[in-house]
Structure formats: C-alpha cells, structure tokens
Amino acid sequence: MTAVTFIVPVRHQDNARDWGLLKRNLAQTVTSIANQTNPDWRGIVVANEGADLPVMPDKFSVVWVSFPPNDIHERGDATENDFLDSFRADKGRRVLAGMLNAAGSRFFMIVDDDDLVSSRIVQYASKHPNENGWRIDKGYLWDDGGNVLLCRDQFSHYCGTSLIIRSDLYGLPAKIEDAPIEWIKDTLGSHVRIAPVLAKRGTPLNCLPFRGAVYRVANKGSHSKTPSLMQMYFVSRSALQRPFRVARNLAGLRLLSARHRKEFFGRPE
C-alpha cells in the first residue's frame, strides 16, 4: 500500500488564462511533490485530453479526462454561490477521477496546480498510518517569484493544498457516475467543508506539526485572483486600520532561504 498519493487536478485548457504560465507553475508543483524524503508515494495529475503538460517526474502518472470546460470559471454575472458551486463541481470530479485511479493508497493529499508542499509529508504520514489525517494549519504564503515568505497560521482556511486524509474516510464510489454531485462538491471540491464533516463523524483531523505547504499568491493565472502579500497584509485599507496586525505580519516574514528552497521547491539554489 502506498503511503500517500498526491492528486493534482488541472482545469480545462479553455479555462486557463495563460496555459504557458499554468504549465510552468505545474512543473514547479510536481517538482516540489517529487522531492519527498520518503519514496513511498505516487503523484497523479488529472488533465483534459489534449492538454500540453510539462514532463512529469518519476512516480507521476496522468489521468486523462474528457470533462467539458467550466462555464462559470470566470464569475461574470453569476452569483457567488453559483460561481463557487461550479468551481467545486469541476474540481471535485477531477479529483475523484484521480482517486479512483489510485487504489491501494493509505492517504490522499489534493494539491492545487500552483502550490508547493513540504518534502517531509510522506515521511510523517508513513510513521502514523492509523491516524485519520491532518490539516495544515501552519504554512507559508509566497508572492509568485518573490524572495520572501510569510508565515501563516490557520493556513487551511486559505489554501486548498492543506489536507491529508486517510483514503477510506472518503467513502469513494466505484465509479464517477455513482457519486452525487453534492457529495463531489462538499467532499472533494471544497477544502473547507470536509474537515467539519469528518469531525462530526468521530474521525477528526489532527494538525500537521510543521509548516507543510506554500500557497502561491499574486499568480496571474490563479482562479482565486489572490493579491500580493504587500497588498493583502501591509498596505490595504483594512491592514492600515489595524497597525498591530501589520506589526505581527512583519514579524512573520522570512527570507526565502536555501533550506526553504530545498524543502518546498526541490532545489537548494
């Protein structure tokens, strides 16, 4: 049984603002995943047929799907609920397609296609195979291409790359067609809904005891359109109205060191 399978859902080509940028970020993401210190893992990228993907590292495979584009990928005139529901349904069924091709995995971790993960995740999971899984409550925010990180607590409230869950707790169907759409949206398409459900069932997630992921912000191709660290935490009107928070955020800044690059980027330079 594989300790951890990383599932990376990739949007339909027609929903990408800049496929070249998406491809470059995805290459960085899979390199980060492949940097695990324990080799007991595999990676699955889920993409639409015909997508131009980067070369995959060893232990990665691609699940090709034929799902249509998400008609509400850009919000436009849609309500916020319709916009988010459409995103959750599209992402969730891509995740499900990947999971159904990963029989024999003890844990699943869903990774957004532009985020980075700690090289220590598989080693930790392999030493705790009977736990329900973990929330990444401590992580980093990183301006795309920048030289600083911001320590961020309550990380799982912000970033989709924040849950490691024992596979049997998902209750996966035999095939995609058997999965109710609401279950897909709540269980696989949303990173904020499943943890409370698991806790209510008596199988709560623990907190990962180290900073486990990097959330890339100020990424022009991001679906969430997250602004830069400076805009969010230091010069916005809400930040300037709370100077004590600005001071706390300043204290959380870290230079992007060789250690960070080795642990999260898969390269020491």
C-alpha positions in Angstrom: 0.0 0.0 0.0 1.3 3.4 -1.0 1.6 5.8 2.0 0.5 9.0 0.2 -1.0 9.7 -3.3 -0.9 13.4 -4.3 -3.8 14.3 -6.6 -3.2 17.4 -8.8 -6.4 18.5 -10.7 -5.8 20.7 -13.7 -8.5 22.9 -15.2 -9.7 22.5 -18.7 -7.5 24.2 -21.3 -10.3 26.6 -22.3 -10.5 27.8 -18.7 -6.8 28.8 -18.4 -6.0 32.5 -18.8 -2.4 31.7 -19.8 -1.6 28.0 -20.4 2.1 28.6 -20.6 2.1 30.1 -17.1 -0.1 27.3 -15.8 2.3 24.7 -17.3 5.4 26.4 -15.7 3.7 26.6 -12.3 2.5 22.9 -12.6 6.1 21.9 -13.4 7.2 23.6 -10.2 4.4 21.9 -8.2 5.2 18.4 -9.4 8.9 19.0 -8.8 8.1 20.1 -5.2 6.0 16.9 -4.7 8.7 14.7 -6.1 11.1 16.0 -3.6 9.8 13.8 -0.7 12.4 12.3 1.6 10.4 9.1 1.8 9.9 7.3 -1.6 6.6 5.7 -0.6 4.3 7.9 -2.6 2.9 8.5 -6.1 1.5 11.5 -7.9 -1.5 11.8 -10.2 -2.1 14.8 -12.5 -5.7 14.9 -13.8 -6.0 16.8 -17.1 -8.2 17.0 -20.1 -7.3 15.1 -23.2 -5.0 17.1 -25.5 -3.6 19.3 -22.7 0.1 20.2 -23.2 1.6 19.2 -19.9 5.2 19.5 -18.6 7.4 16.4 -18.4 6.4 14.5 -15.3 8.9 13.3 -12.7 9.2 9.6 -11.9 6.4 8.2 -9.8 3.9 10.5 -11.5 1.2 9.5 -13.9 -1.5 11.4 -15.8 -5.3 10.5 -15.7 -6.8 11.9 -18.9 -10.4 13.0 -18.7 -12.9 14.4 -21.2 -14.9 16.8 -19.0 -16.2 19.9 -20.6 -14.9 23.4 -19.6 -16.4 25.0 -16.6 -18.9 27.5 -18.0 -18.7 29.7 -14.9 -14.9 29.6 -14.4 -14.9 33.4 -14.5 -17.7 34.8 -12.3 -19.1 37.3 -14.7 -22.7 37.9 -13.9 -23.1 34.7 -11.9 -23.9 34.8 -8.2 -21.1 34.0 -5.7 -22.8 30.7 -4.8 -23.2 29.6 -8.4 -19.6 30.6 -9.1 -18.2 28.6 -6.2 -20.5 25.7 -6.8 -19.4 25.4 -10.4 -15.8 25.5 -9.4 -16.3 22.9 -6.7 -18.1 20.5 -9.0 -15.4 20.9 -11.7 -12.5 20.4 -9.4 -14.2 17.7 -7.4 -14.9 15.4 -10.2 -11.3 15.8 -11.5 -10.1 14.9 -8.0 -12.4 11.9 -8.0 -11.1 10.7 -11.3 -7.6 10.7 -9.9 -8.5 9.0 -6.7 -10.3 6.2 -8.5 -7.1 5.5 -10.3 -5.1 5.3 -7.1 -6.2 2.0 -5.5 -4.1 1.0 -2.5 -3.2 4.5 -1.2 -3.3 4.9 2.5 -3.7 8.7 2.4 -4.7 11.3 -0.2 -3.4 14.8 -0.5 -5.1 17.2 -3.0 -2.6 19.7 -4.3 -3.6 22.8 -6.3 -1.6 23.1 -9.5 0.5 26.1 -8.4 1.2 25.3 -4.8 4.2 23.7 -3.1 4.5 21.1 -0.4 7.0 20.1 2.3 9.4 17.3 1.5 8.6 15.8 4.9 4.9 14.9 4.4 5.2 11.3 3.2 7.8 10.5 6.0 5.4 11.8 8.6 2.4 10.1 7.2 4.2 6.8 6.9 5.0 6.9 10.6 1.4 7.5 11.5 -0.6 5.2 9.2 -3.5 4.7 11.6 -4.3 8.4 12.1 -7.3 10.0 10.3 -5.2 12.6 8.6 -4.1 16.1 9.1 -4.9 19.8 8.5 -2.1 22.0 7.6 -2.7 24.8 10.0 0.7 26.3 9.6 2.1 27.2 6.2 3.7 29.9 4.1 2.4 32.5 1.7 4.7 33.3 -1.2 4.5 36.1 -3.8 5.0 34.3 -7.2 8.7 34.6 -8.0 9.5 36.6 -4.8 12.2 36.2 -2.3 10.2 36.3 1.0 7.7 34.0 2.7 5.0 35.0 5.1 4.3 32.6 8.0 0.6 32.0 8.1 -1.4 30.2 10.8 -4.9 28.9 10.1 -3.5 28.0 6.7 -6.2 25.5 5.9 -8.8 28.4 5.9 -7.0 30.0 3.0 -5.4 27.3 0.8 -6.7 24.2 -0.9 -3.4 22.4 -0.5 -4.0 21.8 3.2 -5.5 18.4 3.9 -4.0 14.9 4.1 -6.8 12.4 4.6 -6.9 8.6 5.1 -8.4 7.2 1.9 -11.1 5.1 3.5 -12.7 8.1 5.2 -13.8 9.5 1.8 -16.1 6.6 1.1 -15.3 6.6 -2.6 -17.8 5.2 -5.1 -16.9 2.5 -7.6 -17.1 5.0 -10.5 -17.7 8.7 -11.1 -21.2 8.2 -12.3 -22.2 6.8 -8.9 -21.2 10.0 -7.0 -23.9 12.5 -6.2 -22.9 16.0 -7.3 -23.4 17.5 -3.8 -21.1 14.9 -2.4 -18.5 15.7 -5.0 -18.7 19.4 -4.3 -18.6 19.1 -0.5 -16.1 16.2 -0.1 -13.7 16.7 -3.0 -14.3 20.2 -4.4 -14.1 22.2 -1.2 -11.2 22.1 1.3 -13.2 23.9 4.0 -16.3 21.6 4.1 -14.9 18.1 4.7 -12.9 18.6 7.9 -16.1 19.5 9.9 -17.9 16.6 8.4 -15.1 14.2 9.4 -15.1 15.6 12.9 -18.9 15.2 13.3 -18.4 11.5 12.3 -15.9 11.0 15.1 -12.9 10.9 12.8 -11.4 14.4 13.2 -8.2 15.5 11.5 -5.2 16.4 13.6 -2.9 19.4 12.9 0.3 18.7 11.0 3.1 19.6 13.5 5.2 21.5 11.0 4.7 24.1 8.2 3.5 21.8 5.4 2.8 23.9 2.3 3.4 27.1 0.4 0.4 29.0 -1.1 1.4 30.9 -4.2 -0.2 34.3 -4.3 -0.2 37.2 -6.8 -0.3 34.5 -9.5 -1.8 35.9 -12.7 -3.3 32.6 -13.7 -4.9 31.8 -10.3 -8.6 31.1 -10.1 -8.9 32.9 -6.8 -7.0 36.0 -8.1 -5.3 36.4 -4.7 -3.4 39.8 -4.4 0.2 40.2 -3.4 1.4 39.9 0.2 2.1 43.7 0.2 -1.5 44.4 -0.9 -3.1 41.9 1.4 -1.2 42.4 4.7 0.7 45.7 4.6 -0.9 48.5 2.6 -4.6 47.6 2.2 -7.1 49.9 4.0 -8.1 47.1 6.4 -4.4 46.4 7.2 -3.6 50.0 7.9 -6.6 50.3 10.2 -5.1 47.6 12.3 -1.4 48.5 12.8 -0.9 45.7 15.4 -1.7 43.2 12.7 0.8 44.8 10.3 3.5 44.5 13.0 2.6 40.9 13.5 2.7 40.2 9.8 6.1 41.9 9.6 7.4 39.6 12.3 6.2 36.6 10.2 8.2 37.5 7.1 11.1 35.1 6.3 13.7 35.3 3.6 13.4 32.5 1.1 16.4 30.6 2.2 18.3 27.6 0.8 16.5 25.5 3.4 13.1 26.6 2.2 14.1 26.0 -1.4 15.3 22.5 -0.7 12.2 21.6 1.4 9.5 23.1 -0.7 10.9 23.8 -4.2 13.0 20.7 -4.6 16.2 22.7 -5.2 18.7 24.3 -2.9 19.7 27.3 -5.1 
